[in-house]
């Protein structure tokens, strides 16, 4: 009786010819005690000391550009709406609690002037907390509306607390993903908990972070903020003014705040900018008004459900 012998599996035609970098990185010497000591013997791509050398800055910058780019490609993200605003604006419930505490502290304060100053700040903080709710509601609107689009629009923030938290929170409450672009700072707080974990990025270089804010953005929504918000806002205004990027809606939420902060008319009057530059941005008051402006700009209420292709800066 003839026995059928099992045949060995045939090798694949397109099999890997060389070990992967990951495989090489995990290989340990057969006799560790005989492995040469010192950083020079380590594989270059696993040698932390080597990668952090001053001369390797161009490589690190390339990696910081490439890592978020590849991950967003893997998740099919091609269109984002960016929300800028202060990390110091608290949600209304927290702002109300701070006001209650300031009022209680004033009653028994030994330094009444300091307590009154703290009370004024707390009252202002409660007033500004309305912008937290606008950012949160805008993210809900954008995330919900984008479900019907062929290419969803993903909310993106700087990843921190305040207005940034509100943006990521609104997207999460609407059941959608959102991106956080955090950066290493001396007194950095942890990223807010509402960012989609796979889209929670951390940067060392401000310049690379700025590029990722713009590479997929179809609009920027700027709520009140300080130096960081102004830095990002004027970066985009300058790029659009000089034609370095394709134009997109830049919406300043809260006309009274922005017009008191920046006298745009004086810039025109003194010849620092042209009157046509005032068309680079628009004032809005509410989340609904902001989303309606974006939808009208791109015709998102139309039948095709399309959003623009990535901007030239992205490639």
Secondary structure, DSSP 8 states (H G I E B T S, - for coil): ------------TT--SS--HHHHHH---SSGGGS--SGGGS-GGG-HHHHTSGGGHHHHHHHHHHHHHHHHHHTT---EEEEE--TT---HHHHHHHHHHHHHHHHT-SSHHHHHHHHHHHHHHHHHHHHHHHHHHHHHHHHHHHTTSSS--EEEE-SSSTHHHHHHHHHHHTT--EEEEEE--TT-----TTS-GGGEEEES-HHHHHHHHHTTEEEEEE-S--HHHHHHHHHHHHHHHTTSS---EEEEE-HHHHHHH--HHHHHHTTSS-GGGGGG-EEE-SHHHHHHHHHHHHTTTSSS-------GGG-
